[in-house]
């Protein structure tokens, strides 16, 4: 089953000259990111919730100062993201990983304000490291991730509550003694979804937790919230968050990822060659497997800037040797020619953090654009050495 994507259209990128940047290149609109951040800040201000950026989805740290103007902090998925957070971002840092390495945990405890464990057993196993860090004067909260055992995700591989999930301690197994030494609970069961699934998940799990919530001081509702999408029920979310906080006396946290960069970036590429094989085929310097792996993993079909409703259908694929390195079939007025530029929408979140150099395919450059002033900055270009130095 393919995931349905909800790109809102090209917006300001409809007037961006694709020839202004090298190819391939991610172009992120700082104005769009700021607009998303302002929406999230408003939700936090009106609900009392603390809103954190999920670095796993968008960690363009050249915008860290901008993020810090609007959000309460960030959340990390392990040691390296925690280091990045402390080097470039400000505010609260929550760290969560399904499992920690013993040698990494002391530094994670030192860097983080909250450290969330995936199971009571893991937390107990590292009790000595937690005690040693506190003896050294480190201050941090301990959290426990729960699996609410209520599925809402549309695709199984993106469902944290699927049967046999490794993400979170099953709520049906939770007992009061598991919460000894626990300051907060973490529930993340969404993936690019609206308010209604969140409401249903909480309705299913709140009665099971109600008696135990008095023993903790915060509740982290994770990520996957498409809060910045035009059709998201933000007023209902605000009332929902305030209700939880008031009923249970809790500080509520949200960890949006893609919502920060939704509709804020494109991936620009160039047509390298075209030919016919039962249909027109075009090869571009954008690789699905190297630059947009969710196209294959999800799978999904990214929207193309300027695609037509009628015309000639052309299959666009990348330059790697993988037979499945196919981005999708797109409609053009005429078969594109080598040298023509194309761009795919909504590529700032996840695509940027998932790039790789399989086959020695070069990494896309990164550019920052201001759609109001038209200022353009080439933030980063990658070289052969970036490919070479990750090998040996």
Helices and strands as residue ranges (DSSP letters): G 11-15, G 18-20, E 25-29, H 30-47, E 50-54, G 61-63, H 64-70, E 73-76, H 79-88, E 92-96, H 102-111, E 114-117, H 120-125, H 127-135, E 141-147, G 156-158, E 169-170, G 171-173, G 176-179, E 184-186, H 195-209, G 213-215, E 218-220, H 234-248, E 251-254, H 258-261, E 265-276, E 280-284, H 288-291, H 294-297, E 312-317, E 326-332, E 341-345, H 351-354, G 358-360, E 365-369, E 376-380, H 384-388
